[in-house]
Amino acid sequence: MKNLKIKTVFGGVCAPQGFIASGVRAGIKKSKKDITLIYSEVPALATGVFTKSATVAACVTLNQKQLKNSKTARVILVNSGNANACTGERGMMNAKQSISTVSSALSIKESQVLVASTGVIGQFLPMDKMTLGIYEAAKILSKDGNDDAAEGICTTDTFPKEFAVEIEIGGVPVRIGGIAKGSGMIAPNMATMLAFVTTDVKISYPLLRKTFKQANDKSFNRITVDGDTSTNDMALILANGKAENKEIKEGTSDYKLFSSALEHVMVVLSKMIVKDGEGATKFVEVTVTGAKSVADAEIACRTICNSPLVKTAIHGEDANWGRILAAVGRSGIKFNPAHAEIFFDDMRILGRNYEINFSEEKAKEILQKKEVTITVDLNGGKHSATFWTCDLSAEYVRINASYRS
């Protein structure tokens, strides 16, 4: 990706041609914006990935049905402050009513509306506030509405998350933009929380779907804050073709550039989520290399990143390599512990055959930084994977002990 021409631009989800957005305060939350609309001026190819949880919100069920029946969409409605999950038949009716309201407010078919919710589980949506908020948001849709849209999807986030890039496909400028929310209840499989990507690229539906899933596997599925997968996690992409580039074909240099740019946008948003982890004081990049397969490397990374003992040691700035090696050991992959090496940034803290020869003081200096890199070399293969996580602090407990109140 470093050698590819990917230029960062402003505008978030509104950066690509033909997209407008808005965000308003409808009163679902005690304060701040809580209704977002992302709108394509023309029908856009639409696909998504969703939580693997067996306990899913109404919005997940409805979107999966919508995308199965239609390959296009015009608008994404998002509400924050209420997950509309575990709300039974009434919750499903409320989600359908929200779609109907958007359809009416924007004069489009219900089949062209996707919906997402985030917030407290087990509470019913305040439909009077939802309805008024949707109509208000529809009235103020704007090319400059990206910041408000990014704010409107937040819950415990401390800052809105948006990013956009521009590339050239056959000499034609093409843009990809996105917003995401997430701070807690973040765990791979899939850890998107909520993410919405827009692009004006011209591409076939099968290739868009394939590329989006691959990018998700290398971005949102490689982050974790607390090991909890949500009931509402989803990532959606809309591609409206307004850039009018020559259609991208798989295996071409144009495809390589587009797929790299899409992955870049999603990785940046993923890292923003981890950096905003509830109570987090450190951003941690964990790489497992020397594995027998990519799957093994991913499993080891995920286990390290989800370990409370590893995360609390990092928070306490304790170079406790034993917790890291123990995590790999219980991950279920096959490796020889005596061949493993562990590094904090560039400093080796564990060598082959359990050699320990490092300065505790220098190790602590590394762990005192806001961003830390941990590398585990299993020395047993040629494959690697990188995940992103954060430390686990007492502040995380405080935030989640009183989330509903």
Secondary structure as GFF3:
##gff-version 3
##sequence-region A 1 405
A	DSSP	beta_strand	7	9	.	.	.	ID=ss1
A	DSSP	three_ten_helix	12	14	.	.	.	ID=ss2
A	DSSP	beta_strand	19	24	.	.	.	ID=ss3
A	DSSP	beta_strand	35	50	.	.	.	ID=ss4
A	DSSP	alpha_helix	58	69	.	.	.	ID=ss5
A	DSSP	beta_strand	72	82	.	.	.	ID=ss6
A	DSSP	alpha_helix	88	106	.	.	.	ID=ss7
A	DSSP	three_ten_helix	110	112	.	.	.	ID=ss8
A	DSSP	beta_strand	113	120	.	.	.	ID=ss9
A	DSSP	alpha_helix	127	139	.	.	.	ID=ss10
A	DSSP	alpha_helix	146	152	.	.	.	ID=ss11
A	DSSP	beta_strand	161	169	.	.	.	ID=ss12
A	DSSP	beta_strand	172	181	.	.	.	ID=ss13
A	DSSP	beta_strand	194	199	.	.	.	ID=ss14
A	DSSP	alpha_helix	205	217	.	.	.	ID=ss15
A	DSSP	three_ten_helix	220	222	.	.	.	ID=ss16
A	DSSP	beta_strand	234	239	.	.	.	ID=ss17
A	DSSP	alpha_helix	253	275	.	.	.	ID=ss18
A	DSSP	beta_strand	283	291	.	.	.	ID=ss19
A	DSSP	alpha_helix	294	306	.	.	.	ID=ss20
A	DSSP	alpha_helix	308	315	.	.	.	ID=ss21
A	DSSP	alpha_helix	321	329	.	.	.	ID=ss22
A	DSSP	three_ten_helix	337	339	.	.	.	ID=ss23
A	DSSP	beta_strand	341	344	.	.	.	ID=ss24
A	DSSP	beta_strand	347	350	.	.	.	ID=ss25
A	DSSP	three_ten_helix	352	354	.	.	.	ID=ss26
A	DSSP	alpha_helix	360	367	.	.	.	ID=ss27
A	DSSP	beta_strand	371	377	.	.	.	ID=ss28
A	DSSP	beta_strand	383	390	.	.	.	ID=ss29
A	DSSP	alpha_helix	394	401	.	.	.	ID=ss30
###
